[in-house]
Amino acid sequence: MTANAATHDVPADRIEVPAAPARTPRHSDYAVLLRRVRDAGLLDRRPWYYVWKGGAVLLALAAGWTAFVLIGDSWWQLATAAFLAAVFAQFAFLGHDAGHRQIAGSRRADFLLGLLFGNLAIGVSIGWWTSNHNRHHAHPNTEDADPDIMGVLAHSSARARAGRGLRKLVFRYQGWLFFPMLLLEGASLHFSSVRAIVRGDISRRGVEAATLIAHAAGYLGIVFLVLPPLPAIGFIALQQGLFGLYMGSTFAPNHKGMEVFPAGDSTDYLRRQVLSSRNVRGGLVTDTAFGGLNYQIEHHLFPSMPRPNLRRAQPIVVQYCAEIEVPYYETGVISSYTQALGHLHAVGQHTRPGADDSSPQDRIGAHAGQ
């Protein structure tokens, strides 16, 4: 699929708004949209939203660990592990917002909040995460540039065909392996955080290391003080596994199955962000469960926009995309997972001998729902 997607078939779930007759020159498309969003006040900070949101999540964390201590050595700790996994994910969403400077709009203040929400609360380095995530935002779904598509999964047929050995086997069955592999995502986040500090890949290594050590000491200390060794290890495995599964499940619908750009692609900023992203429909429950990432298109266009403003920005973005004839894709929760897993499975078939190089398309979003 080329950068100009107006000539492609429109899926059933794509939002269609009558196009305006006038066409803005491509080089200024994003500037026009940015001005509309800014004039609507949607880039303004929302401090009170984050005060109550942060307070609610902190209260939930305290309640979770209090319940853990009071329950003691019991099978009920399975429920505590699931609850704390969900709370950890909500902290990760707040750390995400701090990394984008959505909360305070200040480098120093948001970094300190990132240390609280990321390093101290859940043991994930805000410095490592911000660096890695910013590269993704700059080059979403771009081969050799987006770290999110250069990991253990293949998102394009070319990458699938290039797989060798164990990697090739994982690529072949990645549609089936995706959710089981997410159980290791929490461990991967901790490992990557520690590795970044040891290698010196981030600044402020001292404070990052100290806060990660403080988290590890507190987390491991309370678990092993309350539970015997084997149940403690089981609790950690379950809580961290469910945390990773939750986090990975919120990321899965965002880009998988949308357009994959080749290395060095020169598509302009607005089209690169919109064509590579998928929104997920829903109300308050979906917004909360996905941490606002269900408005992936708006988030990618305006990374520093406070989370509660994304919903309000959506109608403006939808209308403008229709005006400049750029497809805007949104679907339901179940459909988003079906498309993402379907894409991974279809791409994985390119590892088989004699696979047709012409199909499936690297981006199946253009045909979803047909």
C-alpha positions as CSV (number, residue, x, y, z in Angstrom):
1,M,0.0,0.0,0.0
2,T,1.3,3.4,-0.9
3,A,1.2,6.5,1.2
4,N,-1.9,7.8,-0.6
5,A,-4.5,5.3,0.6
6,A,-7.4,7.0,-1.0
7,T,-7.5,4.6,-3.9
8,H,-7.9,1.5,-1.7
9,D,-11.0,-0.4,-0.8
10,V,-12.7,0.9,2.3
11,P,-13.3,-1.7,5.1
12,A,-16.6,-1.9,6.8
13,D,-15.2,-0.5,10.1
14,R,-13.5,2.5,8.6
15,I,-15.1,5.8,9.5
16,E,-16.4,7.7,6.5
17,V,-17.2,11.4,6.6
18,P,-18.1,13.4,3.4
19,A,-15.0,15.0,2.1
20,A,-14.7,18.8,1.7
21,P,-14.2,20.0,-1.8
22,A,-11.0,21.9,-1.1
23,R,-7.7,20.0,-0.8
24,T,-4.9,21.3,1.4
25,P,-1.3,20.9,0.0
26,R,0.2,17.8,1.5
27,H,3.3,19.6,3.0
28,S,1.0,21.6,5.3
29,D,-1.6,19.0,6.1
30,Y,-0.4,18.4,9.6
31,A,0.1,22.1,10.4
32,V,-3.6,22.7,9.6
33,L,-4.7,19.8,11.8
34,L,-2.4,21.0,14.6
35,R,-3.8,24.5,14.5
36,R,-7.4,23.1,14.7
37,V,-6.6,21.0,17.7
38,R,-4.6,23.7,19.4
39,D,-7.4,26.3,18.9
40,A,-9.8,23.8,20.5
41,G,-7.6,23.9,23.6
42,L,-6.9,20.1,23.4
43,L,-3.1,20.5,24.0
44,D,-3.7,22.3,27.3
45,R,-2.6,20.4,30.5
46,R,-5.3,18.6,32.5
47,P,-3.6,18.5,36.0
48,W,-6.7,17.7,38.0
49,Y,-7.5,14.7,35.9
50,Y,-4.1,13.3,36.7
51,V,-4.4,14.2,40.4
52,W,-7.5,12.0,40.8
53,K,-6.3,9.3,38.4
54,G,-2.9,9.1,40.1
55,G,-4.5,9.2,43.5
56,A,-7.0,6.4,42.7
57,V,-4.2,4.1,41.3
58,L,-2.0,4.8,44.3
59,L,-5.0,3.9,46.6
60,A,-5.6,0.7,44.6
61,L,-1.9,-0.2,45.0
62,A,-2.0,0.3,48.7
63,A,-5.3,-1.7,49.0
64,G,-3.8,-4.5,47.0
65,W,-0.7,-4.9,49.1
66,T,-2.7,-4.5,52.3
67,A,-5.0,-7.3,51.2
68,F,-1.9,-9.4,50.3
69,V,-0.6,-9.0,53.9
70,L,-3.9,-9.7,55.5
71,I,-4.7,-12.8,53.4
72,G,-1.4,-14.4,54.1
73,D,-0.7,-18.0,52.9
74,S,-3.9,-18.7,51.0
75,W,-5.2,-19.6,47.6
76,W,-7.0,-16.3,47.7
77,Q,-3.6,-14.8,46.8
78,L,-4.4,-15.8,43.2
79,A,-7.0,-13.1,43.1
80,T,-4.6,-10.6,44.7
81,A,-2.0,-11.4,42.0
82,A,-4.6,-10.7,39.3
83,F,-5.7,-7.5,41.0
84,L,-2.1,-6.2,41.4
85,A,-1.3,-7.1,37.8
86,A,-4.1,-4.8,36.7
87,V,-3.0,-2.1,39.1
88,F,0.6,-2.4,37.7
89,A,-0.7,-1.9,34.2
90,Q,-2.6,1.3,35.3
91,F,0.7,2.6,36.7
92,A,2.4,1.7,33.4
93,F,-0.2,3.9,31.6
94,L,0.6,6.8,33.9
95,G,4.3,6.3,33.3
96,H,3.6,6.3,29.6
97,D,1.8,9.6,29.9
98,A,4.6,11.1,32.0
99,G,7.1,9.9,29.4
100,H,5.2,11.9,26.8
101,R,5.0,14.9,29.1
102,Q,1.2,14.8,29.1
103,I,0.9,15.4,32.8
104,A,2.9,18.4,33.8
105,G,4.4,19.5,30.4
106,S,7.8,19.9,32.1
107,R,10.8,17.7,31.5
108,R,11.9,17.6,35.1
109,A,8.4,17.2,36.7
110,D,7.3,14.5,34.3
111,F,10.6,12.7,34.8
112,L,10.0,12.6,38.5
113,L,6.5,11.4,38.0
114,G,7.9,8.7,35.7
115,L,10.2,7.6,38.4
116,L,7.3,7.3,40.8
117,F,4.9,5.5,38.4
118,G,7.5,3.5,36.5
119,N,10.6,2.7,38.5
120,L,9.3,2.7,42.1
121,A,5.7,1.4,41.6
122,I,6.3,-1.4,39.0
123,G,10.1,-1.7,38.4
124,V,10.3,-0.4,34.8
125,S,12.9,2.3,33.9
126,I,11.3,5.5,32.7
127,G,14.5,6.5,31.0
128,W,14.8,3.3,29.0
129,W,11.1,3.2,28.2
130,T,10.9,6.8,27.0
131,S,14.0,6.4,24.7
132,N,12.6,3.1,23.2
133,H,9.1,4.4,22.8
134,N,10.1,7.7,21.2
135,R,11.8,5.7,18.5
136,H,8.6,3.9,17.9
137,H,6.6,7.1,17.6
138,A,9.1,8.6,15.2
139,H,9.0,5.6,12.9
140,P,5.8,3.5,13.5
141,N,5.7,0.2,11.7
142,T,8.8,1.1,9.8
143,E,11.3,-1.7,9.0
144,D,14.7,-1.3,10.7
145,A,13.6,1.8,12.6
146,D,10.6,0.9,14.8
147,P,11.9,-1.2,17.8
148,D,8.3,-2.5,18.3
149,I,8.3,-4.5,15.1
150,M,12.0,-5.7,15.2
151,G,11.6,-8.0,18.1
152,V,10.5,-11.7,18.3
153,L,7.6,-11.3,15.9
154,A,7.5,-10.7,12.1
155,H,5.1,-8.0,10.9
156,S,6.0,-8.2,7.2
157,S,6.4,-11.0,4.8
158,A,10.0,-10.0,4.0
159,R,11.0,-10.3,7.7
160,A,9.2,-13.6,8.0
161,R,11.1,-15.0,4.9
162,A,14.4,-13.8,6.4
163,G,13.9,-15.8,9.6
164,R,16.3,-18.7,10.4
165,G,16.4,-21.5,13.0
166,L,14.3,-20.9,16.1
167,R,13.3,-17.4,15.0
168,K,11.8,-18.9,11.8
169,L,9.8,-21.4,13.9
170,V,8.5,-18.7,16.1
171,F,7.5,-16.6,13.0
172,R,5.6,-19.5,11.5
173,Y,3.4,-20.1,14.6
174,Q,3.4,-16.5,15.9
175,G,-0.3,-16.1,15.6
176,W,-0.8,-19.0,18.0
177,L,2.1,-18.1,20.3
178,F,1.3,-14.4,20.6
179,F,-0.8,-14.4,23.8
180,P,1.3,-17.2,25.6
181,M,4.5,-15.2,24.8
182,L,2.9,-12.1,26.5
183,L,3.2,-13.9,29.8
184,L,6.9,-13.1,29.6
185,E,6.4,-9.4,28.7
186,G,6.7,-8.3,32.4
187,A,10.0,-10.1,32.8
188,S,11.2,-8.6,29.5
189,L,10.4,-5.0,30.7
190,H,12.4,-5.6,33.9
191,F,15.3,-7.1,32.1
192,S,15.4,-4.3,29.5
193,S,15.3,-1.7,32.2
194,V,18.3,-3.3,34.1
195,R,20.2,-3.9,30.9
196,A,19.9,-0.2,29.9
197,I,21.3,1.0,33.2
198,V,24.2,-1.5,33.2
199,R,25.1,-0.5,29.7
200,G,24.8,3.2,30.4
201,D,22.2,3.6,27.7
202,I,20.3,6.2,29.7
203,S,21.1,9.3,31.6
204,R,20.6,9.7,35.3
205,R,21.7,6.2,35.9
206,G,22.1,6.7,39.6
207,V,18.6,7.7,40.5
208,E,17.1,5.2,38.0
209,A,19.2,2.4,39.5
210,A,18.3,3.5,43.1
211,T,14.6,3.6,42.4
212,L,14.6,0.2,40.6
213,I,16.5,-1.4,43.5
214,A,14.0,0.2,46.0
215,H,11.1,-1.4,44.0
216,A,12.8,-4.8,43.9
217,A,13.6,-4.7,47.6
218,G,10.1,-3.7,48.6
219,Y,8.3,-6.1,46.2
220,L,10.5,-9.2,46.9
221,G,10.7,-8.3,50.6
222,I,6.9,-8.2,51.2
223,V,6.2,-11.3,49.1
224,F,8.8,-13.5,50.8
225,L,7.9,-12.2,54.3
226,V,4.3,-13.0,53.9
227,L,4.5,-16.3,51.8
228,P,6.6,-19.4,52.1
229,P,9.3,-19.7,49.3
230,L,7.4,-21.8,46.8
231,P,4.1,-20.0,47.1
232,A,6.0,-16.7,46.9
233,I,7.7,-17.7,43.7
234,G,4.3,-18.9,42.3
235,F,2.7,-15.5,43.3
236,I,5.5,-13.6,41.5
237,A,5.2,-15.7,38.4
238,L,1.5,-15.3,38.2
239,Q,1.4,-11.6,39.0
240,Q,4.2,-10.7,36.6
241,G,2.8,-13.0,33.9
242,L,-0.7,-11.4,34.1
243,F,0.9,-7.9,34.2
244,G,2.7,-8.7,30.9
245,L,-0.4,-10.3,29.4
246,Y,-2.5,-7.2,30.2
247,M,0.1,-4.8,28.9
248,G,0.7,-6.7,25.7
249,S,-3.0,-7.1,25.1
250,T,-3.5,-3.3,25.2
251,F,-0.7,-2.8,22.7
252,A,-1.7,-5.6,20.3
253,P,-4.6,-3.7,18.5
254,N,-2.6,-0.5,18.0
255,H,-0.5,-1.3,14.9
256,K,-0.5,-5.0,14.1
257,G,-2.2,-5.5,10.7
258,M,-1.9,-1.9,9.7
259,E,0.5,-0.6,7.1
260,V,4.2,-1.6,7.4
261,F,6.6,0.9,5.8
262,P,9.9,-0.2,4.2
263,A,13.2,1.1,5.6
264,G,13.9,4.6,4.4
265,D,10.2,5.3,3.5
266,S,9.5,9.0,3.0
267,T,5.8,9.1,3.8
268,D,4.9,12.4,5.5
269,Y,4.3,12.6,9.3
270,L,0.5,12.8,9.3
271,R,0.0,9.8,6.9
272,R,2.7,7.7,8.5
273,Q,1.0,8.1,11.9
274,V,-2.6,7.6,10.7
275,L,-2.0,4.7,8.2
276,S,0.0,2.7,10.7
277,S,-2.5,3.0,13.6
278,R,-5.8,1.5,14.5
279,N,-8.4,2.9,17.0
280,V,-10.6,0.7,19.2
281,R,-14.2,1.8,19.8
282,G,-15.6,1.8,23.3
283,G,-16.8,3.9,26.2
284,L,-15.5,4.6,29.7
285,V,-14.6,0.9,30.4
286,T,-12.5,0.6,27.2
287,D,-10.9,4.0,27.8
288,T,-9.9,2.9,31.3
289,A,-8.8,-0.7,30.4
290,F,-6.6,0.6,27.5
291,G,-5.3,3.6,29.3
292,G,-6.4,5.9,26.5
293,L,-4.3,3.9,24.0
294,N,-7.5,2.9,22.2
295,Y,-7.3,6.4,20.6
296,Q,-4.0,5.4,19.0
297,I,-4.4,7.6,15.9
298,E,-4.9,10.8,18.0
299,H,-2.1,9.7,20.4
300,H,0.4,9.2,17.6
301,L,-0.5,12.5,15.9
302,F,-0.3,14.4,19.2
303,P,1.9,12.4,21.7
304,S,1.9,15.2,24.3
305,M,-1.9,15.6,24.3
306,P,-3.3,14.7,27.8
307,R,-5.1,11.4,27.8
308,P,-8.6,12.8,28.6
309,N,-8.4,15.1,25.6
310,L,-7.9,12.3,23.1
311,R,-11.6,11.4,22.9
312,R,-12.5,15.1,22.3
313,A,-9.8,15.3,19.5
314,Q,-11.2,12.3,17.6
315,P,-14.0,14.1,15.8
316,I,-11.7,16.8,14.6
317,V,-9.2,14.2,13.3
318,V,-11.8,12.1,11.6
319,Q,-13.3,15.1,9.8
320,Y,-9.9,16.3,8.7
321,C,-8.7,12.9,7.5
322,A,-11.9,12.8,5.3
323,E,-11.1,16.3,3.9
324,I,-7.6,15.2,2.8
325,E,-8.7,11.7,1.8
326,V,-6.6,9.8,4.3
327,P,-8.3,6.6,5.6
328,Y,-9.0,6.6,9.3
329,Y,-9.4,3.1,10.8
330,E,-11.4,2.3,13.9
331,T,-12.9,-1.1,14.9
332,G,-14.3,-2.9,17.9
333,V,-12.3,-4.7,20.6
334,I,-12.9,-8.2,19.4
335,S,-12.4,-7.3,15.8
336,S,-9.1,-5.6,16.6
337,Y,-7.7,-8.7,18.1
338,T,-9.0,-10.9,15.3
339,Q,-7.3,-8.6,12.7
340,A,-4.0,-8.4,14.7
341,L,-3.8,-12.2,15.2
342,G,-4.9,-12.9,11.7
343,H,-2.2,-10.6,10.3
344,L,0.5,-12.3,12.4
345,H,-0.7,-15.7,11.3
346,A,-0.8,-14.8,7.6
347,V,2.6,-13.2,7.7
348,G,4.0,-16.3,9.5
349,Q,2.9,-18.5,6.5
350,H,5.7,-16.9,4.4
351,T,8.2,-19.1,6.3
352,R,6.7,-22.2,4.6
353,P,8.4,-23.5,1.5
354,G,6.7,-22.3,-1.7
355,A,4.8,-19.5,0.0
356,D,3.3,-17.0,-2.4
357,D,5.4,-13.8,-2.1
358,S,2.5,-11.7,-3.3
359,S,0.2,-12.5,-0.4
360,P,-0.8,-11.8,2.3
361,Q,-0.4,-8.1,2.0
362,D,1.9,-6.6,4.7
363,R,-1.0,-4.4,5.6
364,I,-4.3,-6.3,5.9
365,G,-6.2,-3.4,7.4
366,A,-7.3,-2.2,4.0
367,H,-9.3,-5.4,3.6
368,A,-10.5,-6.0,7.1
369,G,-14.2,-6.4,7.4
370,Q,-14.7,-7.4,3.8
